[in-house]
């Protein structure tokens, strides 16, 4: 009886041990953390030394929408060739944004493949940032020439050595109102049955 009991205990131990071997492994780690504009703003405000990269082309970076204060413009197509410029930040948190989530994810893939592990991106891109009521900036020489400069309610922090009349200093702008996000289409209703021929009374529909 004791032998049979011992055998059952051994079998139970083997089964339990085998179950632990077949536990599902955790899924792959996401390329980057996706944050809302409001959380992104708080993160940049609390970490002023954090590297912020705008992945859009230069004509968009200095275009009507402007860009986030102190962001560095590295277009996503040029990012693989500019990695040496940002190599000193590889062990730090890097914040990236673009005009679409697909563009941001593409930039995150390049950074992750090059050893950057702490990558944060903004969901919805620059348009979602503007919809949230957050400011963008342009160099003063561009904003004033276009008449897009906006009188700041709070003075912009000056960089070391920056003069108030420096044409390259960043000033708040009035970006155009971005288009609303695409509306969610309601589910299509089932087609109504065709009308019966003249002189034919349609049978009542059965409700199930």
Number of C-alpha atoms within 10 A of each C-alpha: 6 7 8 9 10 11 12 12 12 12 12 12 12 11 11 11 11 11 10 9 9 8 8 7 7 6 6 6 6 10 21 23 13 21 15 15 23 14 12 18 16 10 15 16 11 10 11 10 10 17 17 22 24 26 26 22 16 12 9 17 22 17 14 19 21 26 30 24 17 18 18 15 18 22 20 22 14 12 19 15 10 13 16 10 9 13 13 9 15 17 11 14 17 21 23 25 28 28 19 17 16 12 18 25 19 16 28 27 14 16 22 16 11 13 11 20 17 18 21 21 26 26 21 21 21 24 21 21 24 21 16 12 10 13 20 20 27 28 19 21 16 18 23 15 9 10 10 20 21 15 11 11 7 6 9 13 9 11 10 6 7 12 11 11 9 12 15 14 18 26 25 24 24 19 20 12 10 13 9 9 10 6 6 6 6 6 6 6 6 6 6 6 7 6 9 10 8 6 6 8 9 9 7 6 7 5 4 3
